[in-house]
Amino acid sequence: MNRPLASVSVCLLGVFLMLVAVSAQSVSEKSKRLQSSSIVVDTHDDTTQRLLDPQFDLAVRHSDGNIDIPRMREGGLTAIFFSIWIPGKIMGPEAVQKALKQIDAVRETVRRHPKELLLATTAEDVRSAKEQNKIGALLGVEGGHMMGDDLAVLRTFAALGVRYMTLTHMENNEWADSSTAKPEHNGLTDFGKEVVREMNRLGIIVDISHVSDKTFYDVLATTKAPVFASHSSCRALCSAARNMTDEMIHDLAKNGGVIQINYHVGFLSQEFRDYEAAHPDAEKEINEEVKKRCGDNESCKSVTGDQVVRDFMEAGKLPKVDWNLIVEHIDHAVKIAGADHVGLGSDFDGAVMPMGMQDVTHIPQITDALLKKGYSESDIRKILGENTLRVLSEVQRVSRELNSR
């Protein structure tokens, strides 16, 4: 398909800016070419909280946080799932309304920046965004508590463009157990299984990040479509309950799913996790510093915690966590599941980034590191985004089949 010359010029300018940015990070020329030509998808980003602030403009480069349009372009990002999130303790009608407000904030951001963003609901939309030199904006609901125990709300989410839902967050909900709460339901309840089946019918990816191990296996026994972990890492390397065991990673791959590696320091580094456990006052000191910098501004808090922890790491108050651990988790998952079942789910603007991965402009370092490890260009393309598009396409194929019966 031919494009207007003006569109081609803009595209070339975008690639040029990205190459200038990554050159400062000692990324090889081969890595730059591979990065710029690949579909690169991040399946979990919490910048949505900032979009609720009328003073925040995604189109402007910011000195804080991890994500904005200029930096996404420099990092070579093709598409991003904006996370719809509220605390798990908020349930019922209030949770539904808050979720709808965030969905609207993402959709309005796309509407205000039509030359930069494209609202994507299919793999074809993401590829179209790449062709048009736009960034695909997708929606993921982080926690089933936001559907208010009402399948009609789930159907509304689907109609508004939501393409995955994480079944739980940090708390159990009324029908599923979380990995970070005391079990109440022994996994999924009967209604929870009905939620999974309805997600299959609607073409919404079932996201098993945050769920308990038993919930995970109940999902695999129920779903008719591949599922994924939108932002989880490997428990063999860091023993966080939020991470996946090797057996879970293996079984996720058998389902056709993908584990999207999370960049949060507490899910990457066992040393950091052990330090946190041994020094409970550290979290209090971090929270006090965040409060000092942000006051009661929730939008500020969503990005400042990341900066405070990295400031503490630089000052030697916390163990330093290096970005190369992201690559170690990717490599471990590939050894267990194969390159067809691993992807990227940063948790940008919602977690603490390791040293050297301060924002999205550093993503090309991952491509470079995988090439240096001997990964083929084909496998790297899969990890960067093609695996995610495959799952999205397969989930929607299953949806069409279920709706045709």
Secondary structure, 3 states (H helix, E strand, C coil): CCCCHHHHHHHHHHHHHHHHHHHCCCCCHHHHHHHHHCCCEEEEECCHHHHCCCCCCCCCCCCCCCCCHHHHHHCCCCEEEEEECCCCCCCHHHHHHHHHHHHHHHHHHHHHCCCCEEECCCHHHHHHHHHCCCEEEEEEEECHHHHCCCHHHHHHHHHCCEEEEECCCCCCCCCECECCCCCCCCCECHHHHHHHHHHHHHCCEEECCCECHHHHHHHHHHCCCCCEECCCCECCCCCCCCCECHHHHHHHHHCCCEEEECCCHHHHCHHHHHHHHHCCHHHHHHHHHHHHHHCCCHHHHHHHHHHHHHHHHHCCCCCCCECHHHHHHHHHHHHHHCHHHEEECCCECCCCCCECCCCHHHCHHHHHHHHHCCCCHHHHHHHHHHHHHHHHHHHHHHHHHHHHC
